[in-house]
Amino acid sequence: MPVVRDLRVLLRLRNFRRLLYVRLLSQGADGVYQVALAAYVVFSPEKQTSAAAIASAMAVLLLPYSLVGPFAGVLLDRWRRRQVFLYGNVLRAGLAGVTAVLMISDVPDWLFYVSALCVTAVNRFVLAGLSAALPRVADTERLVLANSLSPTAGTLAATAGGGLAFAVRLGASGSDAAVVLLGAFLYLCAGLASLSMAPTLLGPDRQPARSRLGTALADDARDLMAAVRHLGQPRRREAAWSLAAMTSMRFCYGALLVLLLMLCRYSLSASMDDGLRLLGLMLALSGAGFFAAAAVTPWTAARLGPGRWIVVCSGTAAVLVPALGLSFATGPLLVAAFLLGLTTQGAKIATDTIVQSSVDDGFRGRVFSVYDVLFNVAFVGAAGVAALMLPPSGRSAVLVVLVALVYGTVAVTLGRFERRWGRE
């Protein structure tokens, strides 16, 4: 099969493999750390979790970064990306260690959230850098396949890390701090793995001169506006529309995740440990959907085009969400977790490919940083909407229907653009 042959060629590329190792270790650590935070905030026996509390936690962790995130992209286009992976992961290892200490200490909640926020902020640099560096280690002909393999493998690593976190937590008598320390160790391993690549290998090509802080900030703002104008050019319209579609789908994912957390906490399980196990199973099935998307997307995107594949994914989700979600039963929700994992990751692979193929190398870091910020804002906004709509049990037919309508709107709107784009 051509896909299998191209995959073998990709994996024979030494620098592609090395960048992939960094991604696997880094995102595996993300999975461990995020599960530890979720367990501490949502499933701690002493906490009476509500949808509003979950939304507040998401806002504390993500919104502050969203205010400065675009400037992270500017720095990514100035700094050597290899060095970002090295120092960023080592810094996260230290910060995660601080989080573990705070978990076992009698400190105010806001101090814990500040520590977690710092880890999340550095995470944005690393993930955006990984996407921006991918074209430097994979040829243009296999970029779609590279986008299918690398980010999806990272997502699977995060899922595996989450599963490992569940196992460690259960084995460590519910110690979230022990799980966070495991994540810190994996972050350190990711930083050390980046040393296998030359400092200049991953770019960027542009090396701006150093300037004073005030001047640099002003230059960063101008560079950011230049990146936005870059997306506004006629040749970049498909990238801009794809980013808008993926942001809307991220909103849907955020709303469904809050709903799922509340269902696992209060409605679908007899105890908090059972709820945590059920959540882990659903996340594992979603990870299996990501793997299926990695297998299916190269073939479908090559025949339909990446934009039309996003239309298919969002349209499929619009039908699946009410069909499987309105029963609020465990079996249909498990099926939905797999299928939504497939459609969401399939759309993301296609969006990454469109953006990377349409955006010049000197702008990729900034564009992917804006991409991450849009994800965060949509995610927090969805959590806020869910907090207003969800009852304590987590059962809200209105929210499920709203999410299905958003998916349907994405499919119809992007489908019209693709038809118009194809005629031009």
C-alpha positions as CSV (number, residue, x, y, z in Angstrom):
1,M,0.0,0.0,0.0
2,P,1.3,3.5,-0.8
3,V,0.5,4.8,2.7
4,V,2.5,2.0,4.3
5,R,5.4,2.6,1.9
6,D,5.4,6.3,2.7
7,L,5.2,5.6,6.4
8,R,8.2,3.4,6.2
9,V,10.1,6.2,4.4
10,L,9.1,8.7,7.0
11,L,10.2,6.5,9.9
12,R,13.6,6.0,8.1
13,L,14.2,9.7,8.3
14,R,16.5,10.1,11.3
15,N,15.5,13.6,12.2
16,F,11.8,12.9,11.8
17,R,12.2,10.1,14.3
18,R,14.1,12.3,16.8
19,L,11.4,15.0,16.6
20,L,8.8,12.3,17.1
21,Y,10.5,11.0,20.2
22,V,10.4,14.5,21.7
23,R,6.7,14.8,20.9
24,L,5.9,11.4,22.4
25,L,7.7,12.0,25.7
26,S,6.4,15.6,26.0
27,Q,2.8,14.8,25.2
28,G,2.9,11.6,27.3
29,A,4.0,13.8,30.2
30,D,1.1,16.2,29.4
31,G,-1.3,13.3,29.7
32,V,0.0,12.3,33.1
33,Y,0.0,15.9,34.3
34,Q,-3.5,16.7,33.0
35,V,-5.1,13.6,34.5
36,A,-3.4,14.4,37.9
37,L,-4.9,17.9,37.8
38,A,-8.4,16.6,36.7
39,A,-8.3,14.0,39.5
40,Y,-7.3,16.6,42.1
41,V,-9.9,19.3,41.0
42,V,-12.8,17.0,40.0
43,F,-12.5,13.7,41.9
44,S,-11.0,14.7,45.2
45,P,-13.3,13.4,48.0
46,E,-13.1,16.7,49.9
47,K,-14.2,18.8,46.9
48,Q,-17.9,19.2,45.8
49,T,-17.3,19.8,42.1
50,S,-19.8,21.7,40.0
51,A,-19.8,22.6,36.3
52,A,-19.0,26.2,37.4
53,A,-16.0,25.0,39.3
54,I,-14.7,23.2,36.3
55,A,-15.2,26.2,34.1
56,S,-13.5,28.4,36.6
57,A,-10.5,26.1,36.7
58,M,-10.3,26.1,32.9
59,A,-10.4,29.9,32.9
60,V,-7.7,30.3,35.5
61,L,-5.4,27.9,33.6
62,L,-6.1,29.0,30.0
63,L,-7.4,32.5,29.7
64,P,-4.3,34.3,31.1
65,Y,-2.1,32.6,28.6
66,S,-4.6,33.5,25.8
67,L,-3.8,37.1,26.4
68,V,-0.1,36.7,25.8
69,G,-0.2,33.6,23.5
70,P,0.2,35.4,20.2
71,F,3.5,36.8,21.4
72,A,4.7,33.3,22.1
73,G,4.5,32.6,18.4
74,V,6.6,35.7,17.6
75,L,9.3,34.4,20.0
76,L,9.0,30.9,18.3
77,D,10.0,32.6,15.0
78,R,13.0,34.2,16.8
79,W,14.2,31.4,19.0
80,R,15.8,28.2,17.8
81,R,13.0,25.6,18.1
82,R,15.4,22.9,19.3
83,Q,16.3,25.1,22.3
84,V,12.6,25.7,23.0
85,F,12.1,22.0,23.3
86,L,15.1,21.6,25.6
87,Y,14.6,24.5,28.0
88,G,10.8,24.4,27.9
89,N,10.6,20.7,29.0
90,V,13.3,21.1,31.7
91,L,11.4,24.1,33.0
92,R,8.1,22.2,33.0
93,A,9.8,19.4,34.9
94,G,10.7,21.9,37.7
95,L,7.3,23.5,37.7
96,A,5.5,20.2,37.9
97,G,7.6,19.3,40.9
98,V,6.4,22.6,42.5
99,T,2.8,21.6,41.8
100,A,3.3,18.2,43.5
101,V,4.6,20.0,46.6
102,L,1.6,22.4,46.7
103,M,-0.8,19.4,46.4
104,I,0.4,18.0,49.7
105,S,0.8,21.3,51.4
106,D,-1.9,23.4,53.1
107,V,-1.8,26.4,50.7
108,P,-4.6,28.5,49.1
109,D,-6.1,27.1,45.9
110,W,-5.0,30.1,43.9
111,L,-1.3,29.2,44.5
112,F,-1.9,25.7,43.1
113,Y,-3.6,27.2,40.0
114,V,-0.7,29.7,39.4
115,S,1.7,26.7,39.4
116,A,-0.4,24.8,37.0
117,L,-0.9,27.9,34.8
118,C,2.9,28.2,34.4
119,V,3.2,24.6,33.2
120,T,0.3,25.2,30.7
121,A,1.9,28.4,29.4
122,V,5.2,26.7,28.6
123,N,3.2,23.8,27.1
124,R,1.9,26.2,24.4
125,F,5.4,27.1,23.3
126,V,6.4,23.4,23.0
127,L,3.3,22.2,21.1
128,A,3.3,25.2,18.7
129,G,7.0,24.6,18.1
130,L,6.5,20.9,17.3
131,S,3.9,21.7,14.6
132,A,6.0,24.5,13.2
133,A,9.2,22.3,13.0
134,L,7.5,19.4,11.3
135,P,8.1,20.6,7.7
136,R,11.8,20.8,8.5
137,V,12.1,17.1,8.9
138,A,9.5,15.8,6.4
139,D,9.4,16.4,2.6
140,T,6.4,18.2,1.0
141,E,5.1,15.0,-0.7
142,R,4.7,13.2,2.7
143,L,3.6,16.2,4.8
144,V,0.0,15.0,5.0
145,L,1.1,11.6,6.2
146,A,3.6,13.3,8.6
147,N,0.7,15.4,10.0
148,S,-1.3,12.2,10.4
149,L,1.4,10.3,12.1
150,S,3.2,12.8,14.3
151,P,0.4,14.8,16.1
152,T,-1.8,11.7,16.3
153,A,1.1,9.7,17.8
154,G,1.5,12.6,20.3
155,T,-2.2,12.5,21.1
156,L,-2.0,8.7,21.6
157,A,1.1,9.3,23.8
158,A,-1.0,11.7,25.9
159,T,-3.8,9.2,26.1
160,A,-1.3,6.5,27.2
161,G,0.2,8.9,29.7
162,G,-3.3,9.5,31.1
163,G,-3.8,5.7,31.4
164,L,-0.5,5.4,33.2
165,A,-1.5,8.2,35.5
166,F,-4.8,6.4,36.4
167,A,-2.8,3.3,37.2
168,V,-0.2,5.1,39.3
169,R,-2.9,7.0,41.2
170,L,-4.8,3.8,42.0
171,G,-1.6,2.1,43.0
172,A,-0.5,5.0,45.1
173,S,-3.7,5.2,47.2
174,G,-5.0,8.2,45.4
175,S,-1.9,10.3,45.6
176,D,-2.2,13.0,42.9
177,A,1.3,14.4,43.9
178,A,2.9,11.0,43.0
179,V,1.3,11.2,39.6
180,V,2.5,14.8,39.0
181,L,6.1,13.7,39.9
182,L,5.9,11.0,37.2
183,G,4.9,13.7,34.7
184,A,7.9,15.8,35.8
185,F,10.2,12.9,35.1
186,L,8.8,12.5,31.6
187,Y,9.2,16.2,30.9
188,L,12.8,15.9,31.8
189,C,13.2,13.0,29.5
190,A,11.7,15.0,26.7
191,G,14.1,17.8,27.2
192,L,17.1,15.4,27.1
193,A,15.8,13.7,24.0
194,S,15.9,17.1,22.1
195,L,19.7,17.1,22.5
196,S,19.9,14.4,19.8
197,M,19.1,17.1,17.2
198,A,21.4,20.0,16.0
199,P,20.4,23.4,17.5
200,T,19.9,24.9,14.0
201,L,18.1,21.9,12.4
202,L,14.5,22.9,13.2
203,G,14.8,26.6,12.2
204,P,13.5,29.2,11.9
205,D,15.5,30.6,9.0
206,R,14.9,34.2,10.0
207,Q,17.3,35.5,12.8
208,P,16.2,39.0,13.8
209,A,18.6,41.2,15.7
210,R,18.3,41.7,19.4
211,S,16.6,44.8,20.6
212,R,15.4,46.5,23.8
213,L,12.4,45.0,25.5
214,G,10.0,47.8,24.7
215,T,11.1,47.8,21.1
216,A,10.9,44.1,20.9
217,L,7.3,44.1,22.2
218,A,6.3,46.7,19.7
219,D,8.0,44.7,16.9
220,D,6.2,41.6,18.2
221,A,2.8,43.3,17.9
222,R,3.6,44.4,14.3
223,D,4.9,41.0,13.4
224,L,1.7,39.4,14.8
225,M,-0.4,41.8,12.7
226,A,1.7,40.8,9.7
227,A,0.9,37.1,10.4
228,V,-2.8,37.9,10.6
229,R,-2.5,39.8,7.3
230,H,-0.6,36.8,5.9
231,L,-3.7,34.6,6.7
232,G,-5.9,37.2,5.1
233,Q,-4.2,36.9,1.7
234,P,-6.3,35.3,-1.0
235,R,-4.0,32.3,-1.2
236,R,-4.4,31.7,2.6
237,R,-8.2,31.8,2.7
238,E,-8.6,28.1,3.0
239,A,-6.2,28.1,6.0
240,A,-8.3,30.9,7.6
241,W,-11.6,29.1,7.1
242,S,-10.1,25.8,8.3
243,L,-8.9,27.5,11.5
244,A,-12.4,29.0,12.1
245,A,-14.0,25.6,11.6
246,M,-11.5,23.9,13.9
247,T,-12.1,26.5,16.6
248,S,-15.8,25.9,16.5
249,M,-15.2,22.1,16.8
250,R,-13.0,22.8,19.7
251,F,-15.9,24.7,21.4
252,C,-18.1,21.6,20.9
253,Y,-15.4,19.3,22.4
254,G,-15.0,21.6,25.4
255,A,-18.7,21.6,26.1
256,L,-19.0,17.8,25.8
257,L,-15.9,17.3,28.0
258,V,-17.5,19.2,30.9
259,L,-20.7,17.3,30.4
260,L,-18.8,14.0,30.5
261,L,-16.9,15.0,33.6
262,M,-20.1,15.8,35.4
263,L,-21.8,12.6,34.2
264,C,-18.8,10.4,35.4
265,R,-18.7,12.2,38.7
266,Y,-22.4,12.1,39.6
267,S,-24.6,10.1,37.3
268,L,-22.9,7.1,35.7
269,S,-20.9,5.6,38.6
270,A,-21.5,4.6,42.2
271,S,-18.3,6.1,43.6
272,M,-15.6,8.6,42.7
273,D,-13.1,5.8,41.9
274,D,-15.6,4.2,39.6
275,G,-16.2,7.6,38.0
276,L,-12.5,8.1,37.4
277,R,-12.2,4.6,35.9
278,L,-15.1,5.3,33.6
279,L,-13.6,8.6,32.5
280,G,-10.3,6.8,31.8
281,L,-12.1,4.2,29.7
282,M,-13.8,6.9,27.7
283,L,-10.5,8.8,27.1
284,A,-8.9,5.5,26.0
285,L,-11.7,4.9,23.5
286,S,-11.3,8.5,22.3
287,G,-7.6,7.8,21.8
288,A,-8.4,4.7,19.8
289,G,-10.5,7.1,17.6
290,F,-7.4,9.3,17.2
291,F,-5.5,6.2,16.0
292,A,-8.2,5.3,13.5
293,A,-8.2,8.9,12.2
294,A,-4.4,8.6,11.6
295,A,-5.1,5.5,9.4
296,V,-8.1,6.9,7.6
297,T,-7.2,10.6,7.0
298,P,-4.3,10.3,4.6
299,W,-6.4,8.2,2.2
300,T,-9.6,10.4,2.5
301,A,-7.8,13.7,2.5
302,A,-5.9,12.7,-0.6
303,R,-9.1,11.9,-2.5
304,L,-11.6,14.5,-1.1
305,G,-9.1,17.3,-0.2
306,P,-8.3,18.3,3.4
307,G,-11.1,20.9,3.5
308,R,-13.8,18.5,2.3
309,W,-12.6,16.0,4.8
310,I,-13.2,18.5,7.6
311,V,-16.7,19.0,6.2
312,V,-17.3,15.2,6.4
313,C,-16.0,15.0,10.0
314,S,-18.1,17.9,11.3
315,G,-21.2,16.7,9.5
316,T,-20.7,13.2,10.9
317,A,-20.3,14.6,14.4
318,A,-23.5,16.7,14.0
319,V,-25.5,13.4,13.4
320,L,-23.7,11.3,16.1
321,V,-23.9,13.7,19.0
322,P,-27.7,13.7,19.4
323,A,-28.0,10.1,18.2
324,L,-25.7,8.7,20.9
325,G,-25.7,11.4,23.5
326,L,-29.3,12.1,24.3
327,S,-29.8,8.8,26.1
328,F,-27.1,9.7,28.7
329,A,-26.4,6.0,28.9
330,T,-22.9,4.5,29.4
331,G,-22.9,2.2,26.3
332,P,-23.8,4.9,23.7
333,L,-21.5,7.4,25.3
334,L,-18.6,4.9,25.0
335,V,-19.3,4.5,21.3
336,A,-19.6,8.3,20.9
337,A,-16.2,8.8,22.6
338,F,-14.5,6.6,19.9
339,L,-16.4,8.2,17.0
340,L,-15.9,11.8,18.2
341,G,-12.2,11.0,18.7
342,L,-12.0,9.9,15.1
343,T,-13.8,12.9,13.6
344,T,-12.1,15.5,15.8
345,Q,-8.6,14.2,15.1
346,G,-9.4,13.7,11.4
347,A,-10.4,17.4,11.2
348,K,-7.3,18.5,13.1
349,I,-4.9,16.6,10.9
350,A,-6.5,18.2,7.8
351,T,-6.4,21.6,9.4
352,D,-2.7,21.3,10.4
353,T,-1.9,20.2,6.8
354,I,-3.8,23.2,5.2
355,V,-2.1,25.7,7.6
356,Q,1.4,24.2,7.1
357,S,1.0,24.1,3.3
358,S,-0.4,27.6,3.0
359,V,1.7,29.5,5.5
360,D,5.4,30.6,4.9
361,D,8.0,29.1,7.3
362,G,8.8,32.5,8.8
363,F,5.1,32.8,10.0
364,R,4.4,29.3,11.1
365,G,5.3,29.7,14.7
366,R,3.0,32.8,15.1
367,V,0.2,31.2,13.2
368,F,0.3,28.0,15.2
369,S,0.5,30.1,18.4
370,V,-2.7,31.9,17.4
371,Y,-4.2,28.5,16.5
372,D,-3.5,27.4,20.1
373,V,-5.0,30.6,21.6
374,L,-8.2,30.1,19.5
375,F,-8.3,26.6,20.9
376,N,-8.0,27.9,24.5
377,V,-10.6,30.6,24.1
378,A,-13.1,28.3,22.5
379,F,-12.5,25.7,25.2
380,V,-13.0,28.1,28.1
381,G,-16.0,29.6,26.4
382,A,-17.6,26.2,26.0
383,A,-16.9,25.4,29.6
384,G,-18.6,28.7,30.6
385,V,-21.7,27.9,28.4
386,A,-21.8,24.4,29.9
387,A,-21.6,25.8,33.4
388,L,-24.7,27.9,32.7
389,M,-26.7,25.0,31.2
390,L,-25.7,21.9,33.0
391,P,-27.6,20.7,36.1
392,P,-25.7,19.0,38.9
393,S,-26.3,15.6,37.3
394,G,-24.7,16.6,34.0
395,R,-27.8,15.6,32.0
396,S,-28.7,18.4,29.6
397,A,-30.5,17.6,26.3
398,V,-30.4,21.3,25.4
399,L,-26.6,21.4,25.5
400,V,-26.3,18.2,23.4
401,V,-28.6,19.7,20.8
402,L,-26.7,23.0,20.8
403,V,-23.4,21.2,20.2
404,A,-25.0,19.2,17.3
405,L,-26.2,22.5,15.8
406,V,-22.7,24.0,16.0
407,Y,-21.2,20.9,14.3
408,G,-23.9,21.2,11.6
409,T,-23.2,24.9,11.0
410,V,-19.5,24.2,10.5
411,A,-20.2,21.5,8.0
412,V,-22.6,23.6,5.9
413,T,-20.6,26.8,6.0
414,L,-17.2,25.2,5.2
415,G,-18.9,23.0,2.6
416,R,-20.1,26.2,0.8
417,F,-16.7,27.7,1.0
418,E,-15.1,24.6,-0.5
419,R,-17.5,24.6,-3.4
420,R,-16.9,28.2,-4.1
421,W,-13.1,27.8,-3.7
422,G,-13.1,24.8,-6.1
423,R,-14.8,26.9,-8.8
424,E,-12.3,29.7,-8.6
